[in-house]
Amino acid sequence: MSKSLVAYFSASGVTKRLAERLADEIGADMFEIQPETPYTDADLDWQNRNSRSSIEMNDRSCRPAMRTKITDMAQYDVIFVGFPIWWYREPSIIDTFMESCDFSGKSVIPFATSGGSGMGSSGRNMAALAPDAKVSDGKCFPVSVSGKELSDWAAKWL
């Protein structure tokens, strides 16, 4: 049986609730991907092109610093990585996370929350950052997704 991890970034708490439900359903460990400098409401104002999130998302090389890193990734076979969709892809801090870990030989499964868009280029982007891992396209879930639906979805990798 595979040992699994649910790693997630949540700016408003929505993705955190989904990640907690997934981890609970599948018996996975959890890791919160936290920025070294937390995002404020002003930072998250996607309508302001000078907001922190807008600036980060417009610079594909941007890698916001993480508060902590995983030191024991070797124990996991399957890593579910959760995040909100920003600008039709994963937030830049997810790119930081992907580059900070050795995912060689592991299965990485993105999952996301969104106000209306799908996964966009997230799976492709994450696969490019972890070339020695098997990265799936992932899935975007509504906030109301049931625990059973999450566990049924996750079962194909466990």
DOPA-256401 format. One record per residue: residue number from 1; x, y, z of N, C-alpha, C, O, CB in turn. Coordinates in Angstrom, 3 decimals. Each point is the difference from the previous one (the first is absolute). Glycine has a CB too. Example, Ala and Ser with C-alpha at 12.3 -4.5 7.8 and 13.67 -1.06 7.14 Angstrom:
BEGIN
PATI nutor      n.u      n.v      n.w     ca.u     ca.v     ca.w      c.u      c.v      c.w      o.u      o.v      o.w     cb.u     cb.v     cb.w
PATI     1   13.190   -5.690    7.800   -0.890    1.190    0.000    0.900    1.200    0.000    1.036   -0.019    0.665   -2.928   -1.154    0.581
PATI     2    1.542    2.223   -1.966    0.820    1.190    0.060   -0.770    1.090    0.730    0.509    1.108    0.169    0.675   -1.736   -2.314
% end
This chain:
BEGIN
PATI nutor      n.u      n.v      n.w     ca.u     ca.v     ca.w      c.u      c.v      c.w      o.u      o.v      o.w     cb.u     cb.v     cb.w
PATI     1    0.843   -1.186    0.000   -0.843    1.186    0.000    0.882    1.241    0.000    0.992    0.061    0.727   -2.830   -1.299    0.493
PATI     2    1.481    2.220   -2.029    0.758    1.232   -0.133   -0.225    0.914    1.193   -1.091    0.046    0.568    0.941   -0.245   -3.046
PATI     3    1.197    0.926    2.850   -0.153    1.036    1.008   -0.228    1.296   -0.757    0.743    0.333   -0.923    0.740   -1.541    2.641
PATI     4   -2.520    1.939   -1.319   -0.362    1.192   -0.758    0.066    1.261    0.846   -0.072   -0.024    1.229   -1.380   -1.392   -2.651
PATI     5    1.594    2.524    0.692    0.082    1.328    0.596   -0.951    0.912   -0.747   -0.091   -0.059   -1.226    2.497   -0.297    1.937
PATI     6   -3.112    1.197    0.021   -0.779    1.079   -0.593    0.723    1.292    0.375   -0.007    0.417    1.158   -2.232   -1.715   -1.031
PATI     7    2.862    1.921   -1.125    0.670    1.288    0.178   -0.905    1.039   -0.654   -0.535   -0.233   -1.084    2.907   -0.797    1.108
PATI     8   -2.541    2.168    0.630   -0.923    0.977   -0.556    0.419    1.429    0.328    0.664    0.268    1.001   -2.482   -1.955   -0.815
PATI     9    1.407    2.585   -1.062    0.100    1.442    0.238   -1.422    0.531   -0.044   -0.758   -0.307   -0.920    3.116    0.502   -0.103
PATI    10   -2.714    0.600    2.018   -1.336    0.580    0.059    0.119    1.460    0.401    0.537    0.317    1.061   -1.564   -2.552   -0.470
PATI    11    0.525    3.120   -1.438    0.071    1.435    0.287   -1.176    0.457    0.860    0.144    0.919    0.806    1.065   -0.575   -2.972
PATI    12   -2.370   -0.978    2.002   -1.202    0.469    0.702   -0.622   -1.046    0.922   -0.958    0.297    0.714    0.554    1.190   -2.639
PATI    13    0.935   -2.700    1.915   -0.540   -1.063    0.841   -0.839   -1.009   -0.768   -0.271   -1.083    0.519    0.286    2.685    1.344
PATI    14   -0.433   -1.283   -3.078   -0.835   -0.910   -0.790    0.773   -1.265   -0.362   -0.492   -1.109    0.208   -0.783    3.073   -1.124
PATI    15    2.473   -1.801    0.380    0.805   -1.170   -0.387    0.423   -0.788    1.235    0.103   -1.225   -0.055    0.722    2.449   -1.986
PATI    16   -0.582   -0.541    3.145    0.366   -0.690    1.249   -1.106   -0.968    0.422    0.283   -1.138    0.377    1.095    3.133    0.333
PATI    17   -2.631   -1.551   -0.771   -1.114   -0.873    0.398   -0.090   -1.214   -0.919   -0.250   -1.113    0.464   -0.992    3.105    0.434
PATI    18    1.441   -1.787   -2.180   -0.018   -1.113   -0.956    1.154   -0.965    0.284   -0.190   -1.216   -0.002   -0.875    2.710   -1.738
PATI    19    2.256   -0.951    1.984    1.180   -0.829    0.277   -0.197   -0.826    1.274    0.356   -1.177    0.045    1.099    2.886   -1.187
PATI    20   -2.023   -1.084    2.170   -0.252   -0.724    1.250   -0.991   -1.135   -0.222    0.175   -1.091    0.542    0.287    3.183    0.761
PATI    21   -1.493   -1.844   -2.090   -1.000   -1.038   -0.293    0.650   -1.147   -0.759   -0.242   -1.165    0.316   -1.591    2.896   -0.375
PATI    22    2.659   -1.414   -0.943    0.684   -1.035   -0.778    0.922   -0.821    0.897   -0.048   -1.230   -0.025   -0.071    2.683   -2.026
PATI    23    0.955   -0.788    2.840    0.942   -0.712    0.877   -0.738   -0.898    0.985    0.432   -1.121    0.265    1.189    3.017   -0.485
PATI    24   -2.718   -1.411    0.755   -0.791   -0.784    0.946   -0.580   -1.240   -0.679    0.024   -1.091    0.570   -0.574    3.190    0.708
PATI    25    0.040   -1.935   -2.470   -0.620   -1.106   -0.732    0.993   -1.104   -0.364   -0.336   -1.183    0.048   -1.311    2.811   -0.942
PATI    26    2.875   -1.235    0.528    0.964   -0.998   -0.487    1.080   -0.345    1.022    0.876   -0.817   -0.280   -1.300    1.663   -2.005
PATI    27    0.370   -0.230    3.468    0.979   -0.300    1.040    1.396    0.497   -0.324    0.990   -0.649    0.340   -2.340   -1.317    0.221
PATI    28    1.433    3.111   -1.213    1.299    0.558   -0.400    0.532    0.983    1.029   -0.758    0.592    0.768    0.111   -0.888   -3.151
PATI    29    1.964    0.459    2.383    0.629    1.069    0.768   -0.302    1.317   -0.702   -0.387    0.018   -1.168    2.235   -1.563    2.015
PATI    30   -1.666    2.656   -0.117   -0.253    1.326   -0.585    1.212    0.904    0.163    0.762   -0.111    0.961   -3.208   -0.141   -0.474
PATI    31    2.604    1.153   -1.455    1.026    1.034    0.060   -0.573    1.261   -0.618   -0.455   -0.009   -1.144    2.337   -1.696    1.032
PATI    32   -1.858    2.797    0.877   -0.477    1.275   -0.533    1.163    0.763   -0.627    1.010    0.270    0.649   -2.843   -0.188    1.090
PATI    33    1.668    0.255   -2.997    0.980    0.812   -0.724   -0.304    1.449    0.352   -0.984    0.571   -0.469    1.231   -2.270   -1.456
PATI    34    0.608    2.286    2.755   -0.238    1.356    0.481    1.055    0.949   -0.552    1.191   -0.310    0.018   -2.250   -0.602    2.070
PATI    35    0.621    2.070   -2.578    0.982    0.984   -0.441    0.728    0.599    1.204   -0.580    0.159    1.074   -0.828    0.355   -3.106
PATI    36    2.673   -0.190    1.837    0.770    0.635    1.072   -0.680    1.297    0.437   -0.056    0.314    1.189    2.190   -1.330   -2.088
PATI    37   -2.646    1.756   -0.068   -0.769    1.211    0.280   -1.452   -0.300   -0.359   -0.324   -0.139   -1.179    2.328    1.688    0.732
PATI    38   -2.886   -1.650    1.449   -1.401   -0.322   -0.289   -0.641    1.020   -0.946    0.378    1.171   -0.018   -0.534   -2.261    2.263
PATI    39   -0.806    0.629   -3.018   -0.737    0.873   -0.910   -1.075    0.764    0.756   -0.727   -0.571    0.813    1.175   -1.004   -2.713
PATI    40   -0.541    2.867    1.626   -1.075    0.827    0.548   -1.132    0.048   -1.021    0.168   -0.443   -1.135    1.473    1.837    2.504
PATI    41   -2.781   -0.862   -0.974   -1.101    0.168   -0.956    0.440    0.877   -1.171   -0.357   -0.276   -1.146   -1.319    0.017    3.013
PATI    42    2.445    1.313   -1.593    0.489    0.881   -1.071    0.928   -0.765   -0.944   -0.023    0.229   -1.210   -0.168    1.759    2.751
PATI    43    1.009   -2.897   -0.995    0.895   -0.817   -0.830   -0.773   -0.887   -0.965    0.477   -0.300   -1.094    1.192    0.325    2.942
PATI    44   -2.856   -0.442   -1.444   -0.800   -0.952   -0.782   -0.977    0.674   -0.967   -0.780   -0.684   -0.664    0.989   -0.890    2.565
PATI    45   -0.176    2.892   -1.985   -0.924    0.742   -0.874    0.398   -0.189   -1.456    0.834    0.739   -0.523   -1.247    0.959    2.340
PATI    46   -0.186   -2.688   -2.468    0.353   -0.342   -1.371   -0.397    1.093   -0.993    0.475    0.002   -1.135   -0.733   -2.402    1.741
PATI    47   -0.597    3.317   -0.196   -0.393    1.089   -0.889    1.011    1.147    0.013   -0.060    0.893   -0.845   -2.324   -1.520    1.224
PATI    48    3.307    0.603    0.574    1.037    1.022    0.087    1.286   -0.576   -0.592    0.617   -0.883    0.596   -1.685    1.929    1.480
PATI    49    1.464   -0.555   -3.229    1.185   -0.563   -0.661    1.290    0.247    0.779    1.040   -0.570   -0.332   -2.194    0.903   -1.837
PATI    50    1.097    0.517    3.207    1.173    0.244    0.838   -0.040   -0.769    1.319    0.879    0.168    0.846   -0.715    2.075   -1.882
PATI    51   -1.188   -3.092    1.213   -0.061   -0.809    1.222    1.088   -1.074   -0.056    0.479   -0.367   -1.073   -2.981    0.788    1.302
PATI    52    2.871   -0.903    0.925    1.062   -1.020    0.090   -0.325   -1.228   -0.848    0.857   -0.482   -0.740   -0.321    1.288    3.049
PATI    53   -1.765   -1.318   -2.209   -0.338   -1.205   -0.768    0.034    0.275   -1.501    0.430   -0.859   -0.770   -1.852    0.061    2.678
PATI    54    0.985    1.955   -2.330    0.032    0.340   -1.435    1.432    0.080   -0.505    0.314   -0.507   -1.077   -2.470    1.766    1.323
PATI    55    3.010   -0.631    0.521    1.416    0.119   -0.387    0.646   -1.381   -0.074    0.710   -0.303   -0.959   -0.585    2.582    2.036
PATI    56   -0.370   -3.122   -0.059    0.568   -1.354   -0.003   -0.486   -0.815   -1.191    0.790   -0.685   -0.650   -0.658    0.776    3.137
PATI    57   -1.411   -0.020   -2.771   -0.558   -0.827   -1.065    0.400    0.482   -1.395   -0.034   -0.771   -0.958   -1.871    0.261    2.465
PATI    58    2.275    1.759   -1.616    0.452    0.527   -1.294    1.474   -0.285   -0.261    0.491    0.240   -1.103   -2.209    1.541    1.299
PATI    59    2.425   -2.291    0.806    1.423   -0.332   -0.135    0.156   -1.503    0.225    0.056   -0.454    1.143    0.673    2.779   -0.350
PATI    60   -0.658   -3.094   -1.875    0.052   -1.458    0.103    1.224   -0.505    0.778    0.012   -1.146    0.450   -1.239    1.046   -2.614
PATI    61    2.242    0.933    2.324    1.191   -0.419    0.745   -0.109    0.318    1.499    0.902   -0.338    0.766    0.447    0.698   -2.847
PATI    62   -2.421    0.273    2.496   -0.179    0.382    1.401   -0.122   -1.248    0.877   -0.751   -0.922   -0.318   -0.379    3.070   -0.395
PATI    63    1.868   -2.164    1.804   -0.061   -1.101    0.959   -0.089    0.580    1.407    1.027    0.218    0.641    0.302   -1.738   -2.186
PATI    64   -2.547    1.774    2.035   -0.142    0.513    1.367    0.616   -0.973    1.003   -0.137   -1.215   -0.140   -1.968    2.433   -0.526
PATI    65    2.769   -0.690    1.657    0.641   -0.828    1.019   -1.052   -0.688    0.858   -1.054    0.562    0.297    3.045    0.973   -0.275
PATI    66   -1.676   -2.768    0.368   -0.869   -0.771    0.889    0.497    0.118    1.440    1.202    0.078    0.251   -1.752   -1.684   -2.128
PATI    67   -0.396    1.617    2.816    0.337    0.091    1.423    0.748   -1.245    0.473    0.994    0.107    0.719   -3.011    1.335   -0.354
PATI    68    1.540   -2.623   -0.769    0.651   -1.256    0.371    0.038   -0.919   -1.215   -0.743    0.185   -0.963   -0.031    0.049    3.366
PATI    69    1.649   -1.221   -2.335    0.121   -0.972   -1.085   -0.162   -1.397    0.571    0.221   -0.229    1.189    1.304    1.766   -2.495
PATI    70   -1.911   -2.459    0.454   -0.092   -1.407    0.404    1.405   -0.586    0.000    0.741    0.147   -0.972   -3.095   -0.375    0.018
PATI    71    2.712   -0.429    2.037    1.338   -0.584    0.090   -0.009   -1.513   -0.192    1.054   -0.625   -0.121   -0.425    2.475    1.650
PATI    72   -1.827   -2.431   -1.555   -0.093   -1.460   -0.051   -0.869   -0.493   -1.152   -0.797   -0.920    0.183    1.117    0.887    2.276
PATI    73   -0.179    0.624   -3.629   -0.814   -0.370   -1.165    0.217   -1.456   -0.415   -0.882   -0.609   -0.605    0.984    2.986   -0.154
PATI    74    1.058   -2.933    1.078    0.324   -1.369   -0.427   -1.020   -1.023    0.495   -0.176   -1.038   -0.638    2.581    1.676    0.640
PATI    75   -3.078   -0.377    1.112   -0.953   -0.965    0.554   -1.322   -0.080   -0.774   -0.795   -0.910    0.235    1.829    1.343    1.970
PATI    76   -1.274    0.503   -3.119   -1.280    0.041   -0.718    0.129   -0.526   -1.421    0.981    0.264   -0.695   -1.652    1.684    2.088
PATI    77   -0.341   -2.699   -1.806   -0.071   -0.511   -1.372   -0.943    0.844   -0.844    0.214    0.186   -1.197    0.272   -2.496    2.035
PATI    78   -1.535    2.817   -0.194   -1.048    0.750   -0.689   -0.178    1.343    0.706   -0.210    0.055    1.212   -0.960   -2.200   -1.950
PATI    79    1.257    3.227   -0.040   -0.136    1.336    0.569   -1.118    0.722   -0.733    0.088    0.242   -1.204    2.368   -0.166    1.843
PATI    80   -3.502    0.263    0.092   -1.086    0.815   -0.535    0.358    1.452    0.314    0.286    0.333    1.150   -2.056   -2.195   -0.847
PATI    81    1.756    2.716   -1.305    0.393    1.404    0.183   -1.205    0.883   -0.324   -0.465    0.046   -1.139    2.904   -0.553    0.555
PATI    82   -2.934    1.205    1.606   -1.200    0.818   -0.148    0.284    1.487    0.020    0.932    0.461    0.660   -2.190   -2.276    0.400
PATI    83    0.443    2.559   -1.792    0.181    1.447   -0.119   -1.225    0.631   -0.643   -0.781   -0.685   -0.660    3.270    0.382    0.484
PATI    84   -2.660    1.611    0.367   -1.032    0.706   -0.754    0.545    0.298   -1.401    1.206    0.178   -0.174   -2.186    0.848    2.308
PATI    85    0.107   -0.976   -3.112    0.431    0.379   -1.352    0.128    1.518   -0.052   -0.922    0.740    0.344   -0.215   -2.776   -1.384
PATI    86    2.319    2.473    0.596    0.246    1.429   -0.206    0.391    0.176   -1.458    0.930   -0.654   -0.472   -0.201    1.033    2.902
PATI    87   -1.409    0.476   -3.135    0.340    0.299   -1.395    0.114   -1.286   -0.827    0.931   -0.151   -0.792    0.276    2.232    1.550
PATI    88   -2.144   -2.994   -0.575   -0.107   -1.249   -0.766    1.160   -0.968    0.224    0.287   -0.836   -0.856   -1.539    2.122   -0.829
PATI    89    1.913   -1.174    2.828    1.081   -0.930    0.320    0.257    0.011    1.503   -0.698    0.668    0.763    1.734   -0.314   -3.044
PATI    90   -0.021   -1.108    2.686    0.399   -0.082    1.402    0.685    1.305    0.436    0.687    0.626   -0.807   -0.430   -3.141    0.596
PATI    91   -0.433    2.931    1.467    0.723    1.173    0.498    1.511   -0.240   -0.017    0.459   -1.140    0.065   -2.434    1.729    1.379
PATI    92    2.726    0.483   -1.532    1.465   -0.094   -0.079    0.610   -0.738    1.188    1.042   -0.637   -0.149   -1.050    2.764   -1.129
PATI    93   -0.613   -2.057    2.447    0.564   -0.696    1.165   -0.049   -1.524   -0.195    0.787   -0.722    0.612   -1.504    2.643    0.870
PATI    94   -0.181   -2.407   -2.313   -0.026   -1.431   -0.324    1.235   -0.342   -0.829    0.572   -1.079    0.156   -3.116    1.039   -0.097
PATI    95    2.953    0.941   -0.933    1.232   -0.212   -0.768    1.198   -0.065    0.951    0.896   -0.823   -0.183   -1.895    2.022   -1.821
PATI    96    1.011   -0.329    3.017    1.059   -0.048    1.014    0.017   -1.369    0.669    1.057   -0.613    0.151   -1.273    3.097    0.239
PATI    97   -0.960   -2.959    0.010   -0.121   -1.309    0.653    0.506   -1.113   -0.913    0.760   -0.865    0.436   -2.728    1.709    0.878
PATI    98    1.554   -0.825   -2.563    0.397   -1.059   -0.938    1.518   -0.033   -0.180    0.583   -1.075   -0.139   -2.788    1.312   -1.044
PATI    99    2.838    0.915    1.184    1.456    0.054   -0.172    0.751   -0.283    1.293    1.203   -0.261   -0.032   -1.546    1.902   -1.794
PATI   100   -0.346   -1.594    2.965    0.689   -0.176    1.289    0.071   -1.456    0.445    0.665   -0.311    0.988   -1.431    2.579   -0.364
PATI   101    0.094   -3.155   -1.335   -0.063   -1.409    0.401    0.510   -0.909   -1.106   -0.030    0.353   -1.179   -1.913    0.169    2.657
PATI   102    2.412   -1.697   -1.078    0.377   -1.024   -0.962   -1.191   -0.941   -0.175   -0.318   -0.794    0.884    2.791    0.954   -0.244
PATI   103   -3.123   -0.053   -1.794   -1.171   -0.811   -0.292    0.342   -1.207   -0.864   -0.902   -0.629   -0.552   -0.493    2.674    0.733
PATI   104    2.657   -2.377   -0.308    0.415   -1.115   -0.863   -0.739   -1.285    0.349   -0.002   -0.430    1.154    2.250    1.491   -1.390
PATI   105   -2.874   -1.670   -0.762   -0.688   -1.266    0.173   -1.329    0.081    0.729   -0.608   -1.030    0.289    2.811    0.028   -0.300
PATI   106   -2.661    2.197    0.310   -1.235    0.170    0.758   -1.157    0.372   -0.927    0.208    0.484   -1.113    1.129    0.218    3.125
PATI   107   -2.547   -0.936   -1.537   -1.202    0.456   -0.695   -0.433    1.309    0.642   -0.168    0.076    1.217   -0.549   -2.457   -1.799
PATI   108    0.538    3.405   -0.232   -0.437    1.316    0.473   -1.344    0.289   -0.659   -0.125   -0.017   -1.225    2.533    0.858    1.552
PATI   109   -3.404   -0.578    0.502   -1.346    0.213   -0.502   -0.497    1.374    0.444   -0.296    0.208    1.177   -0.160   -2.698   -1.130
PATI   110    0.365    3.423   -0.991   -0.524    1.326    0.339   -1.511   -0.039    0.227   -0.716   -0.765   -0.647    2.564    1.809   -0.690
PATI   111   -2.317   -0.216    2.258   -1.437    0.230    0.156   -0.180    1.461    0.360    0.870    0.612    0.618   -1.324   -3.017    0.117
PATI   112   -0.676    2.954   -1.126   -0.152    1.443    0.161   -1.424    0.401    0.321   -0.950   -0.765   -0.171    2.825    1.072   -1.393
PATI   113   -1.984    0.925    2.036   -1.276    0.680    0.163    0.034    1.194   -0.943    1.063    0.525   -0.332   -1.352   -1.280    2.777
PATI   114   -0.893    1.168   -2.866   -0.055    1.112   -0.947   -1.361    0.653    0.045   -1.007   -0.635    0.311    2.683   -0.493   -1.778
PATI   115   -1.688    2.397    1.153   -1.259    0.716   -0.095   -0.721   -0.266   -1.303   -1.109    0.496   -0.193    2.062    1.237    1.651
PATI   116   -0.360   -2.499   -2.359   -0.691   -0.285   -1.243    0.854   -0.596   -1.101   -0.536   -0.564   -0.953   -0.924    2.381    1.561
PATI   117    2.776   -1.706   -0.501    0.844   -0.563   -1.057    0.465   -1.400    0.381   -0.105   -0.407    1.157    0.854    2.717   -1.808
PATI   118   -0.231   -3.045   -0.340    0.518   -1.340    0.232    1.473    0.029    0.383    0.512    1.030    0.439   -2.184   -1.921   -2.057
PATI   119    2.345   -0.227    1.453    1.407   -0.139    0.381    0.941    0.776   -0.908    1.143    0.261    0.378   -1.695   -2.488    0.525
PATI   120    0.098    2.596   -2.081    0.862    0.743   -0.913    1.274   -0.775   -0.294   -0.052   -1.196   -0.285   -0.883    3.341    1.160
PATI   121    2.069   -1.476   -0.809    1.296   -0.611   -0.305    0.712   -0.545    1.233    1.179   -0.347   -0.078   -1.004    1.899   -1.836
PATI   122   -0.857   -1.635    3.040    0.642   -0.385    1.264    0.748   -1.325   -0.072    1.172   -0.060    0.371   -2.952    1.304    0.785
PATI   123    1.135   -2.297   -1.619    0.637   -1.316   -0.051    1.248    0.007   -0.869    1.030   -0.555    0.386   -3.258   -0.489   -0.036
PATI   124    2.145    1.664   -1.511    1.150    0.105   -0.909    1.138    0.789    0.641    1.163   -0.399   -0.063   -2.720    0.275   -1.899
PATI   125    1.205    1.239    2.573    1.022    0.838    0.652    0.700   -0.765    1.114    1.226    0.034    0.106   -2.558    2.020   -0.655
PATI   126    0.564   -2.739    1.372    0.566   -0.738    1.123    0.842   -1.177   -0.478    1.025   -0.314    0.606   -2.977    0.999    0.794
PATI   127    1.535   -1.333   -2.471    0.784   -1.110   -0.556    1.359    0.494   -0.498    1.002   -0.702    0.138   -3.132   -0.478   -0.792
PATI   128    2.170    2.364    0.086    1.268    0.561   -0.478    0.951    0.295    1.162    1.219   -0.032   -0.168   -2.426    1.021   -1.801
PATI   129    0.649   -0.704    3.146    0.821    0.305    1.177    0.426   -1.254    0.764    0.869    0.065    0.870   -2.055    2.112   -0.702
PATI   130    0.582   -3.302   -0.491    0.332   -1.282    0.649    0.097   -1.061   -1.086   -0.837   -0.901   -0.060   -0.337    1.559    2.235
PATI   131    2.189   -0.563   -3.041    0.070   -0.880   -1.174    0.165   -1.487    0.314   -0.289   -0.838   -0.855    1.253    2.755   -0.320
PATI   132   -0.510   -2.262    2.368    0.200   -1.404    0.347   -1.179   -0.587    0.780    0.088   -1.101    0.545    2.360    1.538   -0.517
PATI   133   -3.550    0.314    0.017   -1.215   -0.460    0.679   -1.079   -0.267   -1.037    0.076    0.454   -1.141    0.513    0.856    3.225
PATI   134   -1.587   -2.053   -1.657   -1.179   -0.200   -0.837   -1.044    0.999    0.509   -0.608   -0.203    1.051    1.119   -2.307   -1.503
PATI   135   -0.709    3.592   -0.311   -0.918    1.060    0.405   -1.275   -0.100   -0.836    0.049    0.038   -1.229    1.886    1.466    1.906
PATI   136   -3.062   -1.631   -0.007   -1.270   -0.094   -0.726   -0.507    1.397   -0.347    0.529    1.003    0.479   -1.080   -3.165    0.705
PATI   137   -0.474    2.209   -2.017   -0.613    1.279   -0.355   -0.738    0.608    1.180   -0.127    1.221    0.094   -0.089   -2.004   -2.446
PATI   138   -0.267   -0.057    3.248   -0.698    0.482    1.180   -1.460    0.306   -0.249   -0.540   -0.253   -1.077    2.673    1.162    1.844
PATI   139   -2.757   -0.357    0.263   -1.431    0.289   -0.081   -0.345    1.192    0.873    0.559    0.188    1.080   -1.043   -2.603   -1.535
PATI   140   -0.443    3.211   -0.037   -0.521    1.139    0.740   -1.311   -0.432    0.652   -0.857   -0.583   -0.664    1.962    2.264   -0.921
PATI   141   -1.267   -1.401    2.875   -1.181   -0.425    0.733   -0.813    1.194    0.496    0.559    1.046    0.330    0.657   -3.121    0.346
PATI   142   -2.525    1.912   -0.627   -0.817    1.026    0.640    0.159   -0.115    1.520    0.350   -1.064    0.511   -2.012    1.042   -2.448
PATI   143    1.411    1.088    2.633    0.119    0.001    1.462   -0.913   -1.050    0.626    0.322   -0.556    1.050    0.257    2.995   -1.112
PATI   144   -1.699   -2.708   -0.568   -0.997   -0.911    0.557    0.273   -1.475   -0.280   -0.847   -0.841    0.303   -0.768    2.672   -0.558
PATI   145    2.763   -2.168   -0.310    0.292   -1.394   -0.335   -0.079   -0.872    1.264    0.426    0.406    1.082    1.059    0.345   -3.007
PATI   146   -2.034   -1.938    1.758   -0.140   -0.902    1.151    1.310   -0.731    0.274    0.848   -0.142   -0.882   -3.292   -0.145    0.367
PATI   147    2.586   -0.165    1.734    1.161   -0.800    0.364    0.071   -1.274   -0.824    1.087   -0.428   -0.386   -1.192    1.363    2.690
PATI   148   -1.039   -1.542   -2.577   -0.033   -1.228   -0.802    0.500    0.258   -1.415    0.763   -0.797   -0.546   -2.685   -0.038    1.919
PATI   149    1.496    1.940   -1.966    0.469    0.326   -1.349    1.516    0.210   -0.005    0.688   -0.433   -0.924   -2.922    1.486    0.396
PATI   150    2.747   -0.393    1.558    1.452    0.207    0.099    0.731   -1.334    0.144    1.000   -0.234   -0.679   -1.395    2.487    1.731
PATI   151   -0.100   -3.132   -0.167    0.695   -1.279    0.214   -0.096   -0.888   -1.245    0.955   -0.702   -0.335   -1.451    0.850    2.806
PATI   152   -0.639   -0.119   -3.151   -0.132   -0.781   -1.239    0.981    0.508   -1.061    0.624   -0.794   -0.704   -3.059    0.358    1.228
PATI   153    2.567    1.751   -0.633    0.928    0.606   -0.958    1.446   -0.373    0.349    0.772   -0.373   -0.883   -2.387    2.288    0.512
PATI   154    1.979   -1.817    1.636    1.371   -0.249    0.453    0.397   -1.475   -0.085    1.181   -0.327   -0.120   -1.415    2.285    1.629
PATI   155   -0.761   -2.841   -1.447    0.263   -1.443    0.063    0.841   -0.526   -1.164    0.732   -0.975    0.166   -2.876    0.757    1.037
PATI   156    2.053    0.835   -2.357    0.747   -0.514   -1.173    1.513    0.160    0.152    0.760   -0.628   -0.737   -2.732    1.189   -0.685
PATI   157    2.418    0.268    2.363    1.434    0.176    0.218    0.494   -0.675    1.265    1.206   -0.065    0.236   -1.367    2.200   -1.447
PATI   158   -0.753   -2.639    2.029    0.394   -0.579    1.295    0.083   -1.522   -0.059    0.318   -0.640    1.002   -1.389    2.579    0.147
% end
